[in-house]
Amino acid sequence: MLTRIDHIGIACFDLDRTVEFYRSTYGFEVFHSEVNEEQGVREAMLRINGTDDGGASYLQLLEPTREDSTVAKWLAKNGEGVHHIAFGTADVDADAADVRAKGVRVLYDEPRTGSMGSRITFLHPKDCGGVLTELVTSAKAHGGTGGH
């Protein structure tokens, strides 16, 4: 069962400049940053607030580290802006299977490692009203390290 909005992913050309905008404009601070080599991005997670289920909601700022990454291709086509929305779940495997059974295309056969050790998968935007949708189980929820 989906429990919250985990994060909104925002693609940007310059991560440091974008972080500074969110810091100086809204007072948001970087909670976590990392480079995800598999996805070809450098990212910063800005914590917005805590949630009833013990998690949190974030803005995830994404800067591509290579031209062939999905985010780089998206930026070339669309420019900077909202890239995806992610919903938190206690069990990404079960929820991915549930939505797959309802006819929604799940982009990964098995969930992959995401930010802060989470487990993630994506749903095809054409099946979700044009919105790239991510399902996220935090590392804490699945027994990994780190966590939202």
Salt bridges, closest charged atoms under 4 A:
ASP6 OD1 - ARG4 NH1 2.57
ASP6 OD2 - HIS7 ND1 2.68
ASP6 OD1 - HIS148 ND1 3.07
ASP16 OD1 - ARG42 NH2 3.41
GLU20 OE1 - ARG23 NH1 3.12
GLU29 OE1 - ARG23 NE 3.02
GLU34 OE1 - HIS32 NE2 2.58
GLU38 OE2 - ARG112 NH1 3.61
ASP53 OD2 - ARG4 NE 3.07
GLU63 OE1 - ARG42 NE 3.01
ASP68 OD1 - ARG66 NE 2.71
GLU80 OE2 - ARG17 NH2 3.26
ASP93 OD2 - ARG119 NH1 2.37
ASP98 OD2 - LYS102 NZ 3.08
ASP127 OD2 - ARG105 NE 2.91
GLU134 OE1 - HIS7 NE2 2.95
GLU134 OE1 - HIS84 NE2 2.94
